[in-house]
């Protein structure tokens, strides 16, 4: 099969991966709570295992991508993720499901950083913002379709929807093995050194770049705070609707229908906010981008606390949609902000992996405590404490914006 152009392949990756993800993850927690009886602590431990796999493997797999190739790394990633995802629906023992999440996290690290580094190498820095944001749009739209499919299939059988998502990841891996090009990659290798020595050198250069850049160090702190928060909202929002807020018995939707509708509403809003991002934010200078991200995270903080404390179903929906809307714009804009700060293309995947590892470490560090609070005290307390982790990120964004402004003022 002839290799396809990079941009259509990237958009296909964003689309198919998002569809497969939502086909599975729309109903996983619902399945775990209603059919397997998992507690909030067990729900969070699934995420902790996933993020622990990321923490342990993020930098090594980023180095692999920078030394041996981004294409091979991405293909392997989706193969591992597909196998792990299918196991989510096959296993019933909680410990086995937790281990499968750990495997999923390891698989994810092979594309984390590598996928973005690959597309930037293929299209260049100038086209990168628009391509990334367009990829975000395609991803959100495909995710919305995945939510609809998951709701339809899950209404019949929750496990079937979960396993089908795993099959989707495996199919994507096979497609990329045949169609994904790699023309812009230049391995960080020397003919006089073995591959392992090159890998170690790449890791050292990437770590040195992060240590020498105050902005990248601030990005690590922000990623840590973001990870602390996402572990609470991502693992517990469905349980919060089911147990704390209580989904009303109206419109004949049932629990699966309401969860699907809420997820679809969030992703529909994501498509809209990404479109606004493409038109208005992609050309902002770094200082302005940091200030926009500060405001978006302030909205996230307020909406996340509101969701935790909402006393009615309607207020919970409003707060949840606020969280989803701000997050859907903050994530791709943050990716652009981070990529622009990396001065050495040869270590891009490694540096991105380091930033992603900080996010994962935040989830690993905070996840078990959040889960214990949700089980021992209340889901509201767990979600509110998780949201508080966003507060330090606002300070860090402010510092980053001021540092970006220094060269301009000096000029």
VOKOL-862872 format. One record per residue (C-alpha): x negated, y, z; residue in one letter. Coordinates in pm, whole numbers, m for minus. Layout:
N
{atom {X; Y; Z}; 'a'};
...
END
This chain:
411
{atom {0; 0; 0}; 'x'};
{atom {m130; 344; m94}; 'x'};
{atom {m208; 582; 191}; 'x'};
{atom {48; 861; 227}; 'x'};
{atom {m20; 1234; 285}; 'x'};
{atom {m99; 1324; 644}; 'x'};
{atom {189; 1562; 719}; 'x'};
{atom {471; 1325; 612}; 'x'};
{atom {303; 1045; 809}; 'x'};
{atom {275; 1268; 1117}; 'x'};
{atom {641; 1364; 1091}; 'x'};
{atom {731; 996; 1048}; 'x'};
{atom {534; 912; 1363}; 'x'};
{atom {709; 1184; 1561}; 'x'};
{atom {1046; 1072; 1428}; 'x'};
{atom {1018; 694; 1461}; 'x'};
{atom {839; 707; 1796}; 'x'};
{atom {1098; 945; 1940}; 'x'};
{atom {1384; 732; 1809}; 'x'};
{atom {1236; 412; 1955}; 'x'};
{atom {1160; 584; 2285}; 'x'};
{atom {1513; 711; 2334}; 'x'};
{atom {1667; 387; 2212}; 'x'};
{atom {1494; 231; 2513}; 'x'};
{atom {1459; 500; 2777}; 'x'};
{atom {1811; 643; 2755}; 'x'};
{atom {1941; 336; 2937}; 'x'};
{atom {1643; 186; 3123}; 'x'};
{atom {1706; 354; 3457}; 'x'};
{atom {2079; 295; 3420}; 'x'};
{atom {2003; m74; 3365}; 'x'};
{atom {1764; m87; 3660}; 'x'};
{atom {2012; 82; 3897}; 'x'};
{atom {2342; m77; 3792}; 'x'};
{atom {2230; m430; 3698}; 'x'};
{atom {1905; m489; 3888}; 'x'};
{atom {1981; m276; 4193}; 'x'};
{atom {1649; m90; 4198}; 'x'};
{atom {1596; 173; 4471}; 'x'};
{atom {1457; 525; 4401}; 'x'};
{atom {1119; 402; 4525}; 'x'};
{atom {1113; 116; 4274}; 'x'};
{atom {1222; 351; 3995}; 'x'};
{atom {935; 584; 4072}; 'x'};
{atom {686; 298; 4107}; 'x'};
{atom {758; 205; 3745}; 'x'};
{atom {643; 552; 3647}; 'x'};
{atom {350; 536; 3886}; 'x'};
{atom {229; 212; 3726}; 'x'};
{atom {260; 370; 3382}; 'x'};
{atom {66; 678; 3484}; 'x'};
{atom {m195; 473; 3670}; 'x'};
{atom {m266; 293; 3344}; 'x'};
{atom {m303; 635; 3181}; 'x'};
{atom {m535; 766; 3454}; 'x'};
{atom {m763; 463; 3427}; 'x'};
{atom {m777; 450; 3047}; 'x'};
{atom {m716; 805; 2921}; 'x'};
{atom {m1076; 919; 2891}; 'x'};
{atom {m1222; 585; 2765}; 'x'};
{atom {m959; 558; 2492}; 'x'};
{atom {m1009; 924; 2399}; 'x'};
{atom {m1377; 851; 2353}; 'x'};
{atom {m1286; 548; 2140}; 'x'};
{atom {m1079; 775; 1916}; 'x'};
{atom {m1364; 1026; 1882}; 'x'};
{atom {m1626; 760; 1801}; 'x'};
{atom {m1448; 482; 1612}; 'x'};
{atom {m1151; 659; 1454}; 'x'};
{atom {m816; 816; 1539}; 'x'};
{atom {m615; 606; 1292}; 'x'};
{atom {m714; 270; 1442}; 'x'};
{atom {m650; 406; 1790}; 'x'};
{atom {m296; 520; 1703}; 'x'};
{atom {m208; 192; 1531}; 'x'};
{atom {m323; m8; 1833}; 'x'};
{atom {m134; 225; 2065}; 'x'};
{atom {207; 164; 1914}; 'x'};
{atom {146; m212; 1899}; 'x'};
{atom {76; m227; 2274}; 'x'};
{atom {362; 11; 2356}; 'x'};
{atom {600; m200; 2148}; 'x'};
{atom {512; m521; 2326}; 'x'};
{atom {540; m357; 2668}; 'x'};
{atom {872; m190; 2586}; 'x'};
{atom {1028; m518; 2479}; 'x'};
{atom {919; m669; 2811}; 'x'};
{atom {1117; m402; 3001}; 'x'};
{atom {1433; m576; 2889}; 'x'};
{atom {1304; m933; 2908}; 'x'};
{atom {1187; m927; 3270}; 'x'};
{atom {1425; m906; 3566}; 'x'};
{atom {1180; m926; 3857}; 'x'};
{atom {1089; m570; 3969}; 'x'};
{atom {716; m650; 4001}; 'x'};
{atom {704; m780; 3643}; 'x'};
{atom {878; m467; 3514}; 'x'};
{atom {631; m249; 3705}; 'x'};
{atom {340; m437; 3543}; 'x'};
{atom {497; m391; 3199}; 'x'};
{atom {510; m16; 3263}; 'x'};
{atom {140; m26; 3345}; 'x'};
{atom {73; m197; 3010}; 'x'};
{atom {283; 69; 2834}; 'x'};
{atom {70; 340; 2994}; 'x'};
{atom {m251; 177; 2874}; 'x'};
{atom {m110; 153; 2523}; 'x'};
{atom {m6; 517; 2529}; 'x'};
{atom {m360; 634; 2604}; 'x'};
{atom {m481; 508; 2266}; 'x'};
{atom {m268; 772; 2093}; 'x'};
{atom {m277; 1042; 2363}; 'x'};
{atom {m511; 1305; 2227}; 'x'};
{atom {m596; 1088; 1925}; 'x'};
{atom {m272; 1166; 1739}; 'x'};
{atom {m307; 1541; 1781}; 'x'};
{atom {m678; 1530; 1701}; 'x'};
{atom {m602; 1328; 1386}; 'x'};
{atom {m344; 1571; 1247}; 'x'};
{atom {m558; 1875; 1328}; 'x'};
{atom {m851; 1713; 1143}; 'x'};
{atom {m626; 1642; 845}; 'x'};
{atom {m451; 1981; 811}; 'x'};
{atom {m693; 2226; 975}; 'x'};
{atom {m654; 2476; 1259}; 'x'};
{atom {m451; 2729; 1057}; 'x'};
{atom {m171; 2488; 967}; 'x'};
{atom {m184; 2308; 1300}; 'x'};
{atom {69; 2521; 1496}; 'x'};
{atom {344; 2492; 1235}; 'x'};
{atom {284; 2120; 1180}; 'x'};
{atom {292; 2047; 1554}; 'x'};
{atom {609; 2247; 1605}; 'x'};
{atom {774; 2088; 1300}; 'x'};
{atom {674; 1754; 1442}; 'x'};
{atom {843; 1856; 1763}; 'x'};
{atom {1160; 1941; 1571}; 'x'};
{atom {1162; 1607; 1392}; 'x'};
{atom {1093; 1433; 1720}; 'x'};
{atom {1382; 1602; 1897}; 'x'};
{atom {1624; 1531; 1612}; 'x'};
{atom {1517; 1166; 1594}; 'x'};
{atom {1540; 1139; 1970}; 'x'};
{atom {1897; 1264; 1950}; 'x'};
{atom {1973; 989; 1699}; 'x'};
{atom {1804; 743; 1932}; 'x'};
{atom {2026; 857; 2219}; 'x'};
{atom {2337; 799; 2008}; 'x'};
{atom {2215; 454; 1903}; 'x'};
{atom {2116; 364; 2259}; 'x'};
{atom {2455; 471; 2393}; 'x'};
{atom {2637; 269; 2129}; 'x'};
{atom {2426; m44; 2176}; 'x'};
{atom {2402; m1; 2554}; 'x'};
{atom {2779; 17; 2586}; 'x'};
{atom {2777; m343; 2465}; 'x'};
{atom {2452; m464; 2627}; 'x'};
{atom {2188; m249; 2798}; 'x'};
{atom {1907; m502; 2755}; 'x'};
{atom {1955; m520; 2378}; 'x'};
{atom {1898; m146; 2346}; 'x'};
{atom {1579; m170; 2550}; 'x'};
{atom {1431; m459; 2352}; 'x'};
{atom {1528; m298; 2020}; 'x'};
{atom {1317; 6; 2108}; 'x'};
{atom {1015; m220; 2155}; 'x'};
{atom {1071; m375; 1814}; 'x'};
{atom {1084; m23; 1670}; 'x'};
{atom {740; 60; 1811}; 'x'};
{atom {597; m262; 1665}; 'x'};
{atom {743; m179; 1324}; 'x'};
{atom {590; 170; 1340}; 'x'};
{atom {248; 21; 1417}; 'x'};
{atom {271; m207; 1114}; 'x'};
{atom {375; 84; 890}; 'x'};
{atom {85; 302; 1007}; 'x'};
{atom {m167; 22; 951}; 'x'};
{atom {m70; 39; 583}; 'x'};
{atom {15; 405; 523}; 'x'};
{atom {m177; 630; 765}; 'x'};
{atom {m466; 823; 601}; 'x'};
{atom {m786; 940; 770}; 'x'};
{atom {m986; 1182; 556}; 'x'};
{atom {m1084; 1456; 801}; 'x'};
{atom {m1237; 1242; 1075}; 'x'};
{atom {m1611; 1268; 1130}; 'x'};
{atom {m1726; 1016; 1394}; 'x'};
{atom {m1951; 1153; 1665}; 'x'};
{atom {m2216; 892; 1594}; 'x'};
{atom {m2581; 871; 1502}; 'x'};
{atom {m2730; 597; 1288}; 'x'};
{atom {m3017; 568; 1537}; 'x'};
{atom {m2792; 508; 1840}; 'x'};
{atom {m2554; 222; 1920}; 'x'};
{atom {m2180; 288; 1940}; 'x'};
{atom {m2177; 266; 2320}; 'x'};
{atom {m2442; 537; 2350}; 'x'};
{atom {m2241; 759; 2115}; 'x'};
{atom {m1928; 698; 2320}; 'x'};
{atom {m2106; 795; 2642}; 'x'};
{atom {m2248; 1106; 2475}; 'x'};
{atom {m1904; 1206; 2347}; 'x'};
{atom {m1755; 1169; 2695}; 'x'};
{atom {m2033; 1382; 2845}; 'x'};
{atom {m1993; 1654; 2583}; 'x'};
{atom {m1616; 1659; 2631}; 'x'};
{atom {m1644; 1677; 3011}; 'x'};
{atom {m1909; 1946; 2978}; 'x'};
{atom {m1682; 2152; 2753}; 'x'};
{atom {m1401; 2134; 3008}; 'x'};
{atom {m1630; 2226; 3299}; 'x'};
{atom {m1773; 2523; 3110}; 'x'};
{atom {m1434; 2668; 3015}; 'x'};
{atom {m1238; 2848; 3290}; 'x'};
{atom {m925; 2831; 3076}; 'x'};
{atom {m951; 2454; 3028}; 'x'};
{atom {m1004; 2411; 3402}; 'x'};
{atom {m686; 2611; 3464}; 'x'};
{atom {m511; 2388; 3210}; 'x'};
{atom {m612; 2084; 3417}; 'x'};
{atom {m451; 2238; 3724}; 'x'};
{atom {m134; 2319; 3532}; 'x'};
{atom {m116; 1966; 3392}; 'x'};
{atom {m154; 1828; 3746}; 'x'};
{atom {139; 2040; 3872}; 'x'};
{atom {352; 1950; 3572}; 'x'};
{atom {285; 1580; 3628}; 'x'};
{atom {384; 1605; 3994}; 'x'};
{atom {719; 1752; 3890}; 'x'};
{atom {801; 1532; 3591}; 'x'};
{atom {765; 1214; 3793}; 'x'};
{atom {1061; 1323; 4007}; 'x'};
{atom {1293; 1450; 3734}; 'x'};
{atom {1220; 1179; 3476}; 'x'};
{atom {1265; 885; 3713}; 'x'};
{atom {1550; 1013; 3929}; 'x'};
{atom {1782; 1234; 3722}; 'x'};
{atom {2009; 949; 3618}; 'x'};
{atom {2023; 811; 3973}; 'x'};
{atom {2105; 1164; 4095}; 'x'};
{atom {2404; 1187; 3861}; 'x'};
{atom {2518; 837; 3955}; 'x'};
{atom {2477; 861; 4333}; 'x'};
{atom {2454; 1224; 4449}; 'x'};
{atom {2670; 1418; 4205}; 'x'};
{atom {2896; 1132; 4096}; 'x'};
{atom {3002; 1114; 3732}; 'x'};
{atom {3378; 1180; 3700}; 'x'};
{atom {3606; 926; 3541}; 'x'};
{atom {3722; 1148; 3255}; 'x'};
{atom {3727; 1120; 2875}; 'x'};
{atom {3693; 744; 2911}; 'x'};
{atom {3316; 763; 2861}; 'x'};
{atom {3200; 558; 3158}; 'x'};
{atom {2850; 577; 3304}; 'x'};
{atom {2669; 478; 2984}; 'x'};
{atom {2868; 727; 2778}; 'x'};
{atom {2807; 1018; 3015}; 'x'};
{atom {2434; 946; 3047}; 'x'};
{atom {2412; 925; 2668}; 'x'};
{atom {2610; 1248; 2626}; 'x'};
{atom {2394; 1438; 2874}; 'x'};
{atom {2074; 1307; 2717}; 'x'};
{atom {2203; 1394; 2370}; 'x'};
{atom {2299; 1743; 2484}; 'x'};
{atom {1950; 1798; 2617}; 'x'};
{atom {1788; 1680; 2295}; 'x'};
{atom {2024; 1883; 2079}; 'x'};
{atom {1915; 2188; 2274}; 'x'};
{atom {1557; 2077; 2217}; 'x'};
{atom {1602; 2094; 1839}; 'x'};
{atom {1737; 2448; 1870}; 'x'};
{atom {1463; 2575; 2098}; 'x'};
{atom {1194; 2419; 1880}; 'x'};
{atom {1333; 2605; 1580}; 'x'};
{atom {1313; 2930; 1773}; 'x'};
{atom {959; 2838; 1867}; 'x'};
{atom {855; 2784; 1506}; 'x'};
{atom {982; 3125; 1402}; 'x'};
{atom {878; 3339; 1695}; 'x'};
{atom {597; 3186; 1896}; 'x'};
{atom {354; 2998; 1673}; 'x'};
{atom {145; 3305; 1584}; 'x'};
{atom {117; 3451; 1933}; 'x'};
{atom {m237; 3519; 2061}; 'x'};
{atom {m358; 3307; 2351}; 'x'};
{atom {m285; 3570; 2618}; 'x'};
{atom {75; 3614; 2503}; 'x'};
{atom {118; 3236; 2475}; 'x'};
{atom {7; 3194; 2836}; 'x'};
{atom {256; 3458; 2951}; 'x'};
{atom {541; 3293; 2760}; 'x'};
{atom {448; 2961; 2918}; 'x'};
{atom {449; 3127; 3261}; 'x'};
{atom {806; 3249; 3205}; 'x'};
{atom {919; 2910; 3074}; 'x'};
{atom {780; 2736; 3381}; 'x'};
{atom {954; 2989; 3604}; 'x'};
{atom {1281; 2892; 3434}; 'x'};
{atom {1191; 2526; 3484}; 'x'};
{atom {1133; 2582; 3856}; 'x'};
{atom {1465; 2761; 3911}; 'x'};
{atom {1663; 2513; 3701}; 'x'};
{atom {1498; 2208; 3861}; 'x'};
{atom {1575; 2332; 4214}; 'x'};
{atom {1929; 2414; 4102}; 'x'};
{atom {1971; 2063; 3966}; 'x'};
{atom {1852; 1911; 4293}; 'x'};
{atom {2093; 2118; 4502}; 'x'};
{atom {2393; 2127; 4266}; 'x'};
{atom {2708; 2038; 4453}; 'x'};
{atom {2929; 1973; 4154}; 'x'};
{atom {2908; 1783; 3829}; 'x'};
{atom {2942; 2101; 3620}; 'x'};
{atom {2665; 2286; 3805}; 'x'};
{atom {2440; 1982; 3774}; 'x'};
{atom {2499; 1975; 3398}; 'x'};
{atom {2418; 2347; 3364}; 'x'};
{atom {2096; 2309; 3562}; 'x'};
{atom {1994; 1993; 3377}; 'x'};
{atom {2044; 2160; 3040}; 'x'};
{atom {1836; 2456; 3162}; 'x'};
{atom {1555; 2218; 3253}; 'x'};
{atom {1576; 2041; 2918}; 'x'};
{atom {1583; 2361; 2714}; 'x'};
{atom {1284; 2524; 2882}; 'x'};
{atom {1086; 2200; 2877}; 'x'};
{atom {1152; 2134; 2509}; 'x'};
{atom {986; 2463; 2420}; 'x'};
{atom {714; 2462; 2686}; 'x'};
{atom {568; 2123; 2590}; 'x'};
{atom {488; 2187; 2218}; 'x'};
{atom {382; 2545; 2291}; 'x'};
{atom {149; 2413; 2560}; 'x'};
{atom {1; 2167; 2312}; 'x'};
{atom {m76; 2452; 2072}; 'x'};
{atom {m226; 2664; 2352}; 'x'};
{atom {m452; 2378; 2459}; 'x'};
{atom {m567; 2283; 2107}; 'x'};
{atom {m671; 2641; 2031}; 'x'};
{atom {m896; 2644; 2335}; 'x'};
{atom {m1107; 2346; 2219}; 'x'};
{atom {m1417; 2478; 2044}; 'x'};
{atom {m1574; 2144; 1941}; 'x'};
{atom {m1355; 1943; 1698}; 'x'};
{atom {m1576; 1638; 1749}; 'x'};
{atom {m1460; 1601; 2109}; 'x'};
{atom {m1101; 1717; 2063}; 'x'};
{atom {m942; 1380; 2144}; 'x'};
{atom {m1162; 1342; 2453}; 'x'};
{atom {m1075; 1689; 2585}; 'x'};
{atom {m704; 1638; 2520}; 'x'};
{atom {m727; 1304; 2698}; 'x'};
{atom {m884; 1474; 3001}; 'x'};
{atom {m596; 1722; 3015}; 'x'};
{atom {m343; 1442; 2976}; 'x'};
{atom {m520; 1249; 3250}; 'x'};
{atom {m466; 1538; 3490}; 'x'};
{atom {m92; 1517; 3416}; 'x'};
{atom {m97; 1143; 3476}; 'x'};
{atom {m294; 1183; 3798}; 'x'};
{atom {m29; 1424; 3925}; 'x'};
{atom {237; 1164; 3861}; 'x'};
{atom {37; 888; 4029}; 'x'};
{atom {m47; 1104; 4331}; 'x'};
{atom {304; 1233; 4386}; 'x'};
{atom {522; 951; 4257}; 'x'};
{atom {524; 708; 4550}; 'x'};
{atom {587; 988; 4802}; 'x'};
{atom {873; 1125; 4591}; 'x'};
{atom {1022; 777; 4561}; 'x'};
{atom {992; 718; 4935}; 'x'};
{atom {1167; 1048; 5006}; 'x'};
{atom {1443; 956; 4761}; 'x'};
{atom {1493; 619; 4931}; 'x'};
{atom {1444; 728; 5294}; 'x'};
{atom {1600; 1075; 5294}; 'x'};
{atom {1795; 1165; 4980}; 'x'};
{atom {1765; 1206; 4606}; 'x'};
{atom {1829; 1580; 4647}; 'x'};
{atom {1529; 1616; 4877}; 'x'};
{atom {1306; 1418; 4639}; 'x'};
{atom {1406; 1629; 4338}; 'x'};
{atom {1370; 1959; 4525}; 'x'};
{atom {1025; 1873; 4660}; 'x'};
{atom {919; 1758; 4314}; 'x'};
{atom {1036; 2089; 4165}; 'x'};
{atom {828; 2283; 4419}; 'x'};
{atom {515; 2144; 4251}; 'x'};
{atom {580; 2383; 3961}; 'x'};
{atom {519; 2690; 4180}; 'x'};
{atom {136; 2671; 4176}; 'x'};
{atom {146; 2640; 3796}; 'x'};
{atom {293; 2990; 3775}; 'x'};
{atom {m13; 3128; 3955}; 'x'};
{atom {m247; 2936; 3725}; 'x'};
{atom {m71; 3064; 3411}; 'x'};
{atom {m107; 3418; 3543}; 'x'};
{atom {m481; 3366; 3593}; 'x'};
{atom {m514; 3218; 3244}; 'x'};
{atom {m335; 3514; 3086}; 'x'};
{atom {m565; 3758; 3266}; 'x'};
{atom {m874; 3566; 3155}; 'x'};
{atom {m752; 3570; 2795}; 'x'};
{atom {m708; 3947; 2824}; 'x'};
{atom {m1064; 4016; 2945}; 'x'};
{atom {m1238; 4001; 2599}; 'x'};
{atom {m969; 4225; 2450}; 'x'};
{atom {m1009; 4484; 2726}; 'x'};
{atom {m1387; 4473; 2698}; 'x'};
{atom {m1366; 4536; 2326}; 'x'};
END
